[in-house]
Every structure is written in structure tokens, then in C-alpha cells.
Amino acid sequence: MGDVTFTLRVDEALKTEFAAAAKACDRTAAQLLRDFMRAYVQQQAQATAPADEVEATAIHSTIGAHIAKNP
């Protein structure tokens, strides 16, 4: 799947502040927006997933966090 351009209107001050905050984290505003979009899509998919699928995802997340803390 190729990249497409996504255009939106936003208050100029918000755009400036967001770009500065992104730069402080060595990211671009576009990178952060893509991250936020992916996270939102994933969150919505989990919210509408069957209960057993959500539980399995939660278990995997818990296990992953435990492994990361206790290598």
C-alpha cells in the first residue's frame, strides 16, 4: 500500500506547539500523527473485538511487559 497525503485544518498556534513538542522528542509532527492514528485504530479494533480476543491481547501485553522488566 502506498503513501497518501492527508490534509487537515488546525489552529496555527496548536500546529506550532505540536511541531515544537515533536521536535523536542526528535520526531516530526507527521511521525507522531501517524503513531497516534495507528494507536487509535488499534484501540478501536480492541474495543469492538470479541471478549475472548480482548482478554488474549491483554494477557499477551501483560506477559510482554513482564518479560521486558525481567529479561
PAZAPA-4460 file (N, C-alpha, C; in steps of 0.05 Angstrom, whole numbers, plus 32768, in hexadecimal, padded with zeros to 4 digits):
% residues 71
    n_x    n_y    n_z   ca_x   ca_y   ca_z    c_x    c_y    c_z   seq   type   mol
   8011   7FE9   8000   8000   8000   8000   8012   8019   8000     1      M     A
   800C   802B   7FEF   801C   8044   7FEC   8014   8059   8000     2      G     A
   8024   806D   8003   801E   8084   8014   800B   8097   8005     3      D     A
   7FFA   80A4   8015   7FE8   80B8   800A   7FEB   80D1   801C     4      V     A
   7FE2   80E7   8012   7FE3   8100   8021   7FC9   8104   8030     5      T     A
   7FCA   810C   8049   7FB3   8110   805A   7FB4   812D   8062     6      F     A
   7FA1   813D   805A   7FA1   815A   805F   7F8B   8160   8074     7      T     A
   7F92   8170   8088   7F7E   8178   809C   7F83   8195   80A5     8      L     A
   7F6E   81A1   80AF   7F70   81BD   80B9   7F75   81BB   80D7     9      R     A
   7F87   81CC   80E0   7F8D   81CE   80FD   7F95   81EA   8103    10      V     A
   7F8F   81F2   811C   7F97   820D   8125   7FB6   8210   8122    11      D     A
   7FBE   8227   8119   7FDB   822C   8114   7FEC   8229   812D    12      E     A
   7FE2   8233   8143   7FF0   8231   815C   7FF4   8214   8165    13      A     A
   7FDE   8204   8162   7FE0   81E8   8169   7FF4   81D9   8158    14      L     A
   7FF4   81DF   813E   8007   81D3   812B   8024   81DA   8133    15      K     A
   8029   81F3   813A   8043   81FB   8142   804C   81EE   815C    16      T     A
   803A   81ED   816F   8041   81E0   8189   8045   81C2   8185    17      E     A
   8035   81B5   8175   8037   8198   8170   8052   8192   8162    18      F     A
   8059   81A2   814E   8072   819E   8140   808A   81A1   8152    19      A     A
   8088   81B5   8164   809E   81B9   8177   80A0   81A2   818B    20      A     A
   8089   8198   8194   8089   8181   81A7   8094   8168   8199    21      A     A
   808D   8164   8180   8097   814D   8171   80B5   814F   816E    22      A     A
   80BF   8167   8167   80DB   816C   8162   80EB   8166   817C    23      K     A
   80DF   816D   8193   80ED   8169   81AD   80F1   814B   81B2    24      A     A
   80E1   813A   81A5   80E3   811D   81A7   80F1   8111   818F    25      C     A
   80FE   8122   817F   810C   8119   8167   80F9   810A   8154    26      D     A
   80E1   8114   8151   80CD   810A   813F   80C2   8121   812F    27      R     A
   80B6   811A   8118   80A7   812F   810A   808A   812D   8111    28      T     A
   807C   8143   810C   805F   8143   8111   8051   812C   8102    29      A     A
   805A   8128   80E9   804E   8113   80D8   8052   80F8   80E4    30      A     A
   806A   80F3   80EF   8070   80D9   80FB   805D   80D4   8113    31      Q     A
   805A   80E8   8124   8049   80E5   813B   802C   80E2   8133    32      L     A
   8023   80F0   811F   8007   80ED   8116   8002   80D1   810B    33      L     A
   8015   80C6   80FC   8012   80AA   80F3   8011   8097   810A    34      R     A
   8022   809B   811E   8022   808A   8136   8007   808C   8144    35      D     A
   7FFC   80A5   8148   7FE3   80A8   8155   7FCC   809B   8145    36      F     A
   7FCE   809D   812B   7FB9   8091   811A   7FBA   8072   811D    37      M     A
   7FD2   8066   811C   7FD4   8049   811F   7FCA   8040   813A    38      R     A
   7FD1   804F   814F   7FC8   8048   816A   7FAA   804A   816D    39      A     A
   7F9E   805E   8161   7F81   8061   8162   7F73   804B   8153    40      Y     A
   7F7D   8044   813C   7F71   802E   812D   7F72   8014   813C    41      V     A
   7F89   800F   8149   7F8D   7FF7   8159   7F7A   7FF7   8171    42      Q     A
   7F78   800E   817E   7F66   8010   8195   7F49   800B   818D    43      Q     A
   7F41   8015   8177   7F25   8011   816E   7F21   7FF3   8166    44      Q     A
   7F35   7FE7   815A   7F32   7FCB   8153   7F2F   7FBA   816C    45      A     A
   7F3E   7FC1   8181   7F3D   7FB2   819A   7F22   7FB7   81A8    46      Q     A
   7F18   7FCF   81A6   7EFE   7FD5   81B3   7EE7   7FC6   81A6    47      A     A
   7EEA   7FC0   818C   7ED4   7FB2   817F   7EDA   7F94   817B    48      T     A
   7EF0   7F8A   8185   7EF7   7F6E   8182   7EE7   7F5E   8196    49      A     A
   7EE3   7F44   818F   7ED5   7F33   81A2   7EE4   7F31   81BD    50      P     A
   7ED6   7F2D   81D3   7EE2   7F2D   81EE   7EFA   7F1B   81F0    51      A     A
   7EF8   7F02   81E5   7F0F   7EF0   81E8   7F28   7EF9   81D9    52      D     A
   7F24   7F07   81C3   7F3B   7F13   81B4   7F47   7F29   81C4    53      E     A
   7F37   7F3A   81D1   7F41   7F50   81E1   7F51   7F45   81F9    54      V     A
   7F46   7F30   8205   7F53   7F24   821C   7F6E   7F18   8214    55      E     A
   7F70   7F0B   81FD   7F89   7F00   81F4   7F9D   7F16   81EE    56      A     A
   7F94   7F2C   81E3   7FA6   7F43   81DE   7FB1   7F4E   81F8    57      T     A
   7F9F   7F51   820C   7FA8   7F5B   8226   7FBC   7F48   8233    58      A     A
   7FB7   7F2E   8231   7FCA   7F1B   823C   7FE5   7F1D   822E    59      I     A
   7FE5   7F1F   8214   7FFE   7F22   8205   800D   7F3B   820D    60      H     A
   7FFE   7F51   8210   800B   7F6B   8218   8017   7F68   8234    61      S     A
   8009   7F5B   8246   8013   7F58   8261   802C   7F47   8261    62      T     A
   802C   7F31   8252   8043   7F20   8250   805B   7F2F   8244    63      I     A
   8055   7F3E   822F   806A   7F4D   8221   8077   7F62   8234    64      G     A
   8066   7F6F   8244   8070   7F83   8257   8081   7F75   826C    65      A     A
   8078   7F5E   8276   8087   7F50   828A   80A2   7F47   827F    66      H     A
   80A3   7F3D   8267   80BC   7F34   825B   80CF   7F4C   8257    67      I     A
   80C4   7F62   824F   80D4   7F7A   824B   80E1   7F84   8265    68      A     A
   80D2   7F81   827B   80DC   7F8A   8295   80EF   7F75   82A1    69      K     A
   80EC   7F5C   8299   80FC   7F46   82A5   8109   7F35   828F    70      N     A
   811D   7F40   8281   8129   7F32   826B   8137   7F19   8274    71      P     A
***
